[in-house]
């Protein structure tokens, strides 16, 4: 691993792109010097982010007005949930932006231990490449999902316009279909469409980017735990002096404090992301009882969105839980320390490893470990069995006639 490959530098490009969508409005995010990071209320990034948030808040008000007029149903409640989650994600990233400079400085200080000898010889984890590959794959897949959903909306709005003989233009029919809550209060103008589409992008982007952000943090922390594990594994079954174990234990405690700092900072995002992913997957599973195979475009958009949500959630757990995986490997290595080399320092290190969970959490409600995949799978299967028992599939059909 190159000596300069810190997490701050590895993730700077990803965070810079996210600022285009009004997330994490921190100044000097791509600066070489981590000490130049700061949050400035008068910076263009903060003003832009605040403007996007206010536009999203205004649209959420229009959604509330629309739902109050048509009534709360299973499907209108999903629209409410989408905007609530979006607004909360923006707020949580604002909260994170306030403390981002101090978090990165602390992370940078801890990383200096692992960018010098002997840890430089155990650094083939290649943090930056992993971050770029994961974010590239997930966000490009999210772009495909967004394009499919737009194509689905264009197709359905055109069906409604032609079947009902509605005397409006094609673009106005799309506006009415995509934004029924705005159509009631804001008359159609063609110049509104690009602006509204960009606002729509800022609503859709955080749902996938939040998972990517958590994966980046998981990769960054796992890279350092991997180095610590490699250093201990290199002396497997060897008799090492007490000073070796003292140093290793101190480095582990430094990583442990870093994990706690990040856990307190991103725990609300973790809780929101996993809660949103679970609710979306369950909502889409409910929709599987519809006859979605009638229309090819509808079918492709639906199944792609569902499968992508499942894969993205699983990948988030798999990558983020690697922090705990490397700690378990360190515990296994300590069990093989020869008895004649078992010193009070090794004993203390072993107790610290075994008595506390090292993993990110959702505000203490759950820890992101491999077991979470099994727990979520069990919940989803139980949900699917429950609704299949109470819903008559023959009574639910996709809407194909719009008049």
Secondary structure, DSSP 8 states (H G I E B T S, - for coil): --TT--HHHHHHHHHHHHGGGT-S--BTTT-SSGGG-B--TTSHHHHHHHHHHHHHHHHHHHHHHHHHHH---HHHHHHHHHHHHHHHHHHHHHHHHHHHHHHHHHHHHHHHHHSSTTGGGG-TT-HHHHHHHHHHHHHHHHHHHHHHHHHHHHHHHHHHHHHTT--S-HHHHHHHHH-HHHHTTS---HHHHHHHHHHHHHHHHHHHHHHHHHHHHHHHHHHHHHHHHHHHHTTTT----HHHHHHHHHHHHHHHHHHHHHHHHHHHHHHHHHHHHHHHHHHHHHHTTS-GGGSHHHHHHHHHHHHHHHHHHHHHHHHHTHHHHHHHHHHHHHTTS-GGG--HHHHHHHHHHHSS--S-BSTTS-B-SHHHHHHHHHHHHHHHHHHHHH--GGG--------
